Amino acid sequence: MIVFTSCNKYLDVKPQSQIDETKLFSSDEGFREALNGVYTLCASTNLYGGNLTFGSFIGTATSGGLDVLAQNYQFSDPVSQRIEGFDYTDPTFINTENTVWNTAYQAINNCNYILAAIDGKKSIFTGNDYQLIKGEALALRAYLHFDLLRMFAPSYASNPNAKAIPYVTQVTVKSTSFSTVSGVLDQCIIDLNAATRLLINSDPILQGYTVGYPGQQGQNEDASPDLFYQNRRHRINYYTAVGELARIYLYKGDYNNALINAKFVISGKVFPWTSEADFFSASNTTRDRIFYKELISCWFVDNAPVNAEVNSLYLNTNPIFSATTDQINNIYEIAQDGGDDWRLKQWFVTTAPTQGSDLRAVLLKYNNNAAPLKNLHPLVAPAMRLSEIYYIAAEASYGNGDTDGALGYYNTVRKNRGIGDSVVTVADKDAMNELLLSDARKEFYGESQIFYMYKRLNHGIPITPTFTRPPSDQIFVLPIPLNELIFRNN
């Protein structure tokens, strides 16, 4: 039996928890629906439509999203303050992290059902569906495992041989043994390489694909008459798989392979930098606050539950997630060259929740116009950005001894964020990492990514401008859910 949480006709065949996999996998359309079900799980508020991007909340208390742990906000309620202080014993935090773990493995399990059935049904597929569906399922499986590793296991830099998480590749009632950190990374690489071999000759994104805004003249993302082949950036596409390889090789400190994969994405020239005119459009209906065209992949989350959550978290007059203006000015280095930064100018508005209260910086990054007003693009949760690929290329280039190349990649991002002054020298590797961390914290604000970067680099987390919490597994390794440890059968 298999659980898929997508809204499709197969859910009418049997109760939702008892869908017959033989029926589901009897047609090309059934495999498509099954894969769409994995994306539905990934885009849910349990995962990237909430907890693993925006953060979430239960009742009136924040869940402790990764941006909370990265000290990007300021809270007055005691629950949020405990979580912000790395109290992983808080019941609210435990509940949310258990939800992430369980939902991610549910999505992985659904990938495994697809992969277990697909090779025996090759004859039922038309066009490139076999290669696309299998390639995406493999890449999704690796993507989900890698994020679980980044949360629930020591980093490679801390201990590559440490017990990590189970890498689940089989449909079985028996528990999968835990792999080491290195073992999980190696298996991710195997899956991603297999995915790229399938996608390289089948993914439309490699075949004259032109990125743009929905309905924009000159773009062809929504041109195919087959919905399954439209909007490849709303799925895990070929370039996402290559970019994920770059992420993982960098996590291992393998600069050569990280750079090879990052440069491949960059050289494809599929993802253009966002223009100043689009980012600063005078009309809310034509303004691109999220750098939409630069997104290599994103989760489509433009639905009522996520919109309501985003509004509660960020956009109300007194939002749950906000920072003081001093915090934001420090993060965006307004005393230096941050005053020119497009992100600071466009993403934040200053407000006082109540008369006489301290000024707060409200994040407008995910602002979505309510109907009947239109938006330039749908609400999405970033899965991989072009800017991150440039950060990877910069760090890997420096690691390979190419300082000029590293600064070239770094300055390219700055230039496309309105910061014209180039950095021409850097003292050493630590200084290079500080430059990249500083800009990445600005770029990933509200996306729950910068915590992973602190962890990978074994870098302390800045609590205030004058105090940094030293790196340790105590703050970087989230606890494995207790039920996972109690009810195992191996």
C-alpha positions as CSV (number, residue, x, y, z in Angstrom):
1,M,0.0,0.0,0.0
2,I,1.2,3.5,-0.7
3,V,0.2,7.0,0.5
4,F,0.2,9.9,-2.0
5,T,-1.1,13.3,-0.8
6,S,-1.9,14.8,-4.2
7,C,-5.3,15.6,-5.3
8,N,-5.9,13.3,-8.3
9,K,-8.4,10.9,-9.6
10,Y,-6.6,7.9,-8.2
11,L,-7.6,9.0,-4.7
12,D,-11.2,8.1,-5.7
13,V,-10.3,4.4,-6.3
14,K,-9.7,3.5,-2.7
15,P,-9.5,5.4,0.6
16,Q,-6.5,7.8,0.6
17,S,-4.4,5.6,2.9
18,Q,-5.0,2.5,0.9
19,I,-4.2,3.2,-2.7
20,D,-3.4,0.1,-4.7
21,E,0.0,0.6,-6.2
22,T,-0.8,-1.9,-9.0
23,K,-3.7,0.3,-10.1
24,L,-1.6,3.5,-9.7
25,F,1.3,2.3,-11.7
26,S,-0.7,0.8,-14.6
27,S,-0.3,3.8,-16.8
28,D,2.0,6.7,-17.7
29,E,-0.5,9.0,-16.2
30,G,-0.5,7.1,-12.9
31,F,3.3,7.6,-12.6
32,R,2.9,11.3,-13.3
33,E,0.3,11.6,-10.6
34,A,2.5,9.7,-8.2
35,L,5.4,12.0,-8.8
36,N,3.2,15.0,-8.4
37,G,2.2,13.6,-5.1
38,V,5.8,13.8,-3.9
39,Y,5.9,17.5,-5.0
40,T,2.7,18.1,-3.1
41,L,4.3,16.8,0.1
42,C,7.5,18.8,-0.5
43,A,5.5,22.0,-1.1
44,S,3.3,21.5,2.0
45,T,3.7,23.6,5.2
46,N,5.3,20.5,6.8
47,L,8.3,20.9,4.5
48,Y,9.4,23.6,2.0
49,G,6.0,25.4,2.0
50,G,6.5,26.1,5.6
51,N,9.0,24.7,8.1
52,L,12.0,24.4,5.8
53,T,11.7,27.8,4.2
54,F,9.5,30.4,5.8
55,G,9.4,28.9,9.3
56,S,6.0,28.0,10.8
57,F,4.1,28.3,13.9
58,I,1.8,26.3,16.2
59,G,-0.8,28.3,17.9
60,T,0.9,31.6,18.8
61,A,4.4,30.1,19.2
62,T,7.0,29.9,16.5
63,S,8.2,26.4,15.6
64,G,11.9,27.3,15.5
65,G,12.6,27.4,11.8
66,L,16.2,27.3,10.8
67,D,16.2,31.1,10.3
68,V,15.3,31.5,13.9
69,L,18.3,29.5,14.9
70,A,20.4,31.7,12.6
71,Q,19.4,34.7,14.7
72,N,17.6,36.6,12.0
73,Y,14.7,37.7,14.1
74,Q,13.9,39.1,17.6
75,F,11.2,37.7,19.8
76,S,9.5,38.7,23.0
77,D,7.6,35.4,23.8
78,P,9.4,32.9,26.0
79,V,8.9,29.9,23.7
80,S,10.5,31.6,20.8
81,Q,13.3,32.9,22.9
82,R,14.1,29.3,24.2
83,I,14.2,28.0,20.6
84,E,16.2,31.0,19.5
85,G,18.6,30.0,22.3
86,F,19.0,26.5,20.8
87,D,16.8,24.8,23.4
88,Y,16.0,21.6,21.4
89,T,14.1,20.1,24.3
90,D,11.2,22.6,23.9
91,P,8.0,20.6,23.1
92,T,7.0,23.1,20.3
93,F,10.4,22.6,18.6
94,I,10.3,18.8,19.0
95,N,6.8,18.6,17.5
96,T,7.9,20.6,14.4
97,E,11.2,18.7,13.9
98,N,9.3,15.4,14.2
99,T,6.9,16.6,11.5
100,V,9.8,17.5,9.2
101,W,11.4,14.1,9.7
102,N,8.3,12.1,9.2
103,T,7.0,14.1,6.2
104,A,10.4,14.0,4.5
105,Y,10.7,10.3,4.8
106,Q,7.1,9.9,3.6
107,A,8.1,11.8,0.5
108,I,11.3,9.6,0.1
109,N,9.2,6.5,0.6
110,N,6.9,7.6,-2.2
111,C,9.9,8.2,-4.5
112,N,11.0,4.6,-3.7
113,Y,7.6,3.2,-4.7
114,I,8.0,5.0,-8.1
115,L,11.5,3.7,-8.5
116,A,10.7,0.2,-7.5
117,A,7.9,0.0,-10.1
118,I,9.2,2.1,-13.0
119,D,11.8,-0.2,-14.7
120,G,9.2,-3.0,-15.0
121,K,6.8,-0.7,-16.8
122,K,9.0,1.0,-19.4
123,S,6.7,-0.1,-22.2
124,I,3.8,2.0,-21.0
125,F,5.5,5.4,-21.2
126,T,5.3,7.9,-24.1
127,G,7.8,10.5,-25.1
128,N,10.5,11.2,-22.5
129,D,8.2,10.4,-19.5
130,Y,10.2,7.4,-18.3
131,Q,13.5,9.3,-18.2
132,L,11.9,12.4,-16.6
133,I,9.9,10.6,-13.9
134,K,12.8,8.3,-12.9
135,G,15.3,11.1,-13.0
136,E,13.2,13.5,-10.9
137,A,12.4,10.7,-8.4
138,L,16.1,9.9,-7.9
139,A,17.0,13.6,-7.6
140,L,14.2,14.3,-5.2
141,R,15.3,11.3,-3.0
142,A,18.8,12.7,-2.9
143,Y,17.7,16.3,-2.3
144,L,15.5,15.3,0.7
145,H,18.1,13.0,2.3
146,F,20.7,15.8,2.0
147,D,18.5,18.3,3.8
148,L,17.8,15.7,6.5
149,L,21.5,15.1,6.9
150,R,22.2,18.9,7.1
151,M,19.7,19.1,10.0
152,F,20.0,15.8,12.0
153,A,23.6,14.8,11.6
154,P,27.1,16.2,12.4
155,S,28.6,18.1,9.4
156,Y,31.3,16.5,7.3
157,A,33.7,19.0,8.7
158,S,32.9,18.0,12.2
159,N,32.9,14.2,11.8
160,P,32.6,12.5,8.4
161,N,32.4,9.0,10.1
162,A,29.6,10.0,12.6
163,K,26.3,8.1,12.6
164,A,24.0,10.2,10.5
165,I,20.6,9.2,9.2
166,P,19.1,6.2,7.3
167,Y,19.4,6.5,3.5
168,V,16.3,4.7,2.4
169,T,16.2,3.2,-1.1
170,Q,13.9,0.2,-0.7
171,V,10.2,-0.3,0.0
172,T,10.2,-2.5,3.0
173,V,8.7,-2.9,6.4
174,K,12.1,-3.3,7.9
175,S,13.9,-0.3,9.2
176,T,16.9,1.0,7.2
177,S,20.1,1.1,9.2
178,F,21.7,4.5,9.8
179,S,24.5,5.5,7.5
180,T,27.5,7.6,8.3
181,V,27.8,11.2,7.2
182,S,30.1,10.1,4.4
183,G,27.9,7.2,3.4
184,V,24.8,9.5,3.0
185,L,26.8,12.0,0.9
186,D,28.1,9.2,-1.3
187,Q,24.7,7.7,-1.8
188,C,23.3,11.2,-2.7
189,I,26.0,11.6,-5.3
190,I,25.1,8.1,-6.8
191,D,21.5,9.1,-7.1
192,L,22.2,12.5,-8.5
193,N,24.6,11.2,-11.1
194,A,22.0,8.6,-12.2
195,A,19.4,11.4,-12.3
196,T,21.6,13.6,-14.5
197,R,22.2,10.7,-17.0
198,L,18.4,10.3,-17.4
199,L,17.6,14.0,-17.5
200,I,20.3,15.2,-19.9
201,N,18.5,13.9,-23.0
202,S,15.0,14.3,-21.8
203,D,14.5,17.5,-19.7
204,P,13.0,20.4,-21.8
205,I,15.1,22.9,-19.8
206,L,18.1,21.8,-21.9
207,Q,16.2,22.3,-25.2
208,G,16.0,26.0,-26.0
209,Y,14.3,26.8,-22.8
210,T,13.7,30.5,-22.1
211,V,13.2,31.6,-18.6
212,G,10.8,34.4,-17.8
213,Y,7.7,35.6,-16.0
214,P,4.4,33.7,-16.7
215,G,2.9,34.9,-20.0
216,Q,5.9,37.2,-20.7
217,Q,6.7,37.6,-24.4
218,G,9.8,35.7,-25.3
219,Q,9.7,33.0,-22.6
220,N,8.5,29.5,-23.3
221,E,8.2,28.0,-19.9
222,D,4.5,27.6,-20.2
223,A,4.4,27.0,-24.0
224,S,4.1,23.2,-24.0
225,P,0.5,21.9,-24.5
226,D,1.3,19.2,-22.0
227,L,1.2,20.6,-18.4
228,F,3.7,18.0,-17.3
229,Y,6.4,19.6,-19.4
230,Q,5.7,23.2,-18.4
231,N,7.4,25.3,-15.8
232,R,10.5,23.0,-15.3
233,R,11.8,25.4,-12.6
234,H,8.8,24.4,-10.5
235,R,10.3,20.9,-10.4
236,I,13.7,19.3,-9.7
237,N,15.2,19.7,-13.2
238,Y,18.5,18.8,-14.7
239,Y,20.3,22.0,-13.6
240,T,18.9,21.5,-10.0
241,A,20.5,18.0,-9.9
242,V,23.8,19.4,-11.2
243,G,23.6,22.3,-8.6
244,E,22.8,19.8,-5.9
245,L,26.0,17.9,-6.8
246,A,27.9,21.2,-6.5
247,R,26.3,21.7,-3.0
248,I,27.2,18.2,-1.8
249,Y,30.8,18.2,-3.2
250,L,31.3,21.5,-1.4
251,Y,29.9,20.0,1.8
252,K,32.6,17.3,1.5
253,G,35.3,19.9,0.7
254,D,35.8,18.5,-2.8
255,Y,36.5,21.8,-4.5
256,N,37.3,20.4,-7.9
257,N,34.0,18.6,-8.4
258,A,32.0,21.4,-6.7
259,L,33.5,23.9,-9.2
260,I,33.0,21.6,-12.2
261,N,29.3,21.3,-11.4
262,A,28.8,25.0,-10.5
263,K,30.5,26.1,-13.6
264,F,28.3,23.8,-15.7
265,V,25.1,25.5,-14.3
266,I,26.6,29.0,-14.9
267,S,27.8,28.2,-18.4
268,G,24.3,27.0,-19.4
269,K,23.2,30.6,-19.3
270,V,19.6,29.6,-18.8
271,F,18.9,31.7,-15.7
272,P,19.3,35.4,-16.2
273,W,20.0,37.9,-13.5
274,T,16.9,40.0,-12.5
275,S,16.9,43.5,-13.9
276,E,16.7,46.5,-11.7
277,A,13.6,47.6,-13.5
278,D,11.8,44.4,-12.6
279,F,13.0,44.4,-9.0
280,F,12.0,48.0,-8.4
281,S,8.9,48.3,-10.6
282,A,6.6,51.0,-9.4
283,S,3.6,48.7,-9.6
284,N,3.1,45.9,-7.1
285,T,1.6,43.8,-9.9
286,T,4.8,43.9,-12.0
287,R,7.4,43.9,-9.2
288,D,9.7,40.9,-8.8
289,R,10.8,40.8,-5.1
290,I,12.1,37.3,-5.1
291,F,14.4,37.4,-8.2
292,Y,12.1,34.9,-9.8
293,K,14.0,34.4,-13.1
294,E,17.2,33.5,-11.1
295,L,15.5,30.5,-9.4
296,I,16.9,27.3,-10.7
297,S,14.2,25.4,-8.9
298,C,11.4,26.5,-6.6
299,W,8.4,24.9,-4.8
300,F,5.1,26.1,-6.1
301,V,3.3,27.2,-2.9
302,D,0.7,29.7,-4.2
303,N,-2.3,28.4,-2.3
304,A,-4.5,29.6,0.5
305,P,-2.8,27.8,3.5
306,V,0.7,29.0,2.6
307,N,-0.4,32.6,1.7
308,A,-2.2,32.8,5.1
309,E,0.9,31.5,6.9
310,V,3.2,33.9,5.1
311,N,1.0,36.8,6.0
312,S,0.9,35.8,9.6
313,L,4.6,35.3,9.8
314,Y,5.9,38.3,8.0
315,L,3.3,40.8,6.6
316,N,0.9,41.8,9.4
317,T,1.4,45.1,11.2
318,N,2.9,43.1,14.0
319,P,4.2,39.9,12.3
320,I,5.4,36.9,14.2
321,F,8.8,37.0,12.4
322,S,10.5,40.4,12.3
323,A,13.7,42.0,13.4
324,T,14.7,45.3,14.8
325,T,15.9,47.9,12.3
326,D,19.3,47.8,14.1
327,Q,19.5,44.0,13.4
328,I,18.7,44.5,9.7
329,N,21.0,47.4,9.3
330,N,23.8,45.3,10.9
331,I,23.1,42.3,8.7
332,Y,23.0,44.4,5.5
333,E,26.0,46.4,6.6
334,I,24.4,49.8,6.1
335,A,27.4,51.5,7.6
336,Q,29.6,50.2,4.8
337,D,28.2,49.6,1.3
338,G,24.9,48.2,2.3
339,G,23.1,51.4,1.6
340,D,23.2,50.6,-2.1
341,D,21.9,47.0,-1.6
342,W,18.8,46.4,-3.6
343,R,17.7,43.7,-1.1
344,L,17.7,46.1,1.8
345,K,15.9,48.8,-0.1
346,Q,13.1,46.5,-1.5
347,W,12.7,43.7,1.0
348,F,12.1,45.7,4.2
349,V,9.7,48.3,5.4
350,T,10.1,50.0,8.8
351,T,7.1,50.0,11.1
352,A,6.2,50.5,14.8
353,P,3.7,47.8,15.8
354,T,2.3,50.1,18.5
355,Q,2.6,53.7,19.3
356,G,5.9,54.4,21.0
357,S,7.3,50.8,20.4
358,D,10.7,50.1,18.9
359,L,10.9,50.2,15.1
360,R,10.7,46.8,13.4
361,A,11.8,45.7,9.9
362,V,9.0,43.9,8.2
363,L,10.0,41.5,5.4
364,L,8.3,42.0,2.1
365,K,10.1,39.3,0.2
366,Y,7.0,37.1,0.0
367,N,4.4,39.7,-0.4
368,N,1.6,38.4,-2.7
369,N,-1.2,40.6,-3.9
370,A,-4.7,39.4,-2.9
371,A,-7.2,38.7,-5.6
372,P,-8.4,40.3,-7.8
373,L,-5.0,42.0,-8.0
374,K,-2.4,40.1,-10.1
375,N,1.2,39.2,-9.4
376,L,4.1,39.1,-11.8
377,H,4.8,35.6,-10.7
378,P,3.3,33.0,-8.4
379,L,4.3,32.6,-4.7
380,V,7.1,30.1,-4.6
381,A,9.6,28.9,-2.0
382,P,13.2,28.9,-3.4
383,A,14.8,25.5,-3.7
384,M,18.0,26.6,-5.4
385,R,19.2,30.1,-6.5
386,L,21.7,31.2,-9.2
387,S,23.4,33.3,-6.6
388,E,24.1,30.2,-4.5
389,I,25.8,28.6,-7.4
390,Y,28.1,31.6,-7.7
391,Y,28.8,31.4,-4.0
392,I,29.8,27.8,-4.5
393,A,32.0,28.6,-7.5
394,A,33.7,31.4,-5.5
395,E,34.4,29.2,-2.5
396,A,35.6,26.3,-4.6
397,S,37.8,28.6,-6.8
398,Y,39.5,30.0,-3.7
399,G,39.9,26.5,-2.3
400,N,41.7,25.6,-5.6
401,G,44.0,28.6,-5.3
402,D,42.3,30.9,-7.8
403,T,41.7,34.1,-5.8
404,D,40.9,36.2,-8.8
405,G,38.3,33.7,-10.0
406,A,36.8,33.5,-6.5
407,L,36.4,37.3,-6.2
408,G,35.0,37.4,-9.7
409,Y,32.1,35.1,-8.8
410,Y,31.6,37.0,-5.6
411,N,31.6,40.4,-7.2
412,T,29.2,39.3,-9.9
413,V,26.5,38.6,-7.2
414,R,27.2,42.0,-5.6
415,K,26.9,43.8,-8.9
416,N,23.6,42.2,-9.5
417,R,22.4,43.3,-6.1
418,G,23.2,47.0,-6.7
419,I,26.6,47.0,-5.0
420,G,29.0,48.4,-7.6
421,D,32.3,48.5,-5.6
422,S,34.3,45.3,-6.3
423,V,36.4,43.6,-3.7
424,V,39.9,43.2,-5.2
425,T,41.9,41.5,-2.4
426,V,41.2,39.0,0.3
427,A,43.7,38.1,3.0
428,D,43.0,34.3,3.4
429,K,40.5,31.5,3.3
430,D,38.8,32.7,6.5
431,A,38.4,36.2,5.1
432,M,36.9,34.8,1.9
433,N,34.4,32.7,3.9
434,E,33.4,35.8,5.8
435,L,32.7,37.7,2.6
436,L,30.6,34.8,1.3
437,L,28.7,34.3,4.6
438,S,27.9,38.0,4.9
439,D,26.4,38.2,1.4
440,A,24.7,34.8,1.7
441,R,23.0,35.9,4.9
442,K,21.5,38.9,3.1
443,E,20.5,36.8,0.1
444,F,18.9,33.9,2.0
445,Y,17.1,36.0,4.6
446,G,13.8,34.3,5.3
447,E,14.7,31.2,3.4
448,S,16.3,29.0,6.1
449,Q,19.5,28.4,4.2
450,I,22.2,30.3,6.1
451,F,22.1,28.0,9.1
452,Y,23.3,25.2,6.8
453,M,26.2,27.4,5.7
454,Y,27.3,28.2,9.3
455,K,27.2,24.5,10.0
456,R,29.1,23.3,6.9
457,L,31.9,25.8,7.6
458,N,31.9,25.0,11.3
459,H,31.4,28.7,11.8
460,G,30.0,30.3,14.9
461,I,26.6,31.9,14.8
462,P,26.5,35.6,15.4
463,I,24.1,36.4,18.3
464,T,24.8,40.1,18.5
465,P,27.3,42.3,16.7
466,T,29.8,41.7,19.5
467,F,29.1,38.1,20.5
468,T,29.2,34.9,18.4
469,R,28.1,31.5,19.7
470,P,31.0,29.1,19.1
471,P,30.3,26.2,16.6
472,S,29.5,22.8,18.1
473,D,27.3,19.8,17.5
474,Q,25.2,20.9,20.4
475,I,23.8,23.7,18.3
476,F,24.2,22.3,14.8
477,V,22.7,18.8,15.2
478,L,19.0,18.6,15.7
479,P,17.8,15.6,17.8
480,I,16.6,12.5,16.0
481,P,12.9,12.0,16.8
482,L,12.5,9.7,19.8
483,N,10.0,7.4,18.0
484,E,12.6,6.8,15.3
485,L,15.0,5.4,17.9
486,I,12.4,3.5,20.0
487,F,10.5,1.6,17.3
488,R,13.3,0.5,15.0
489,N,13.5,-3.2,14.2
490,N,17.2,-3.3,13.6
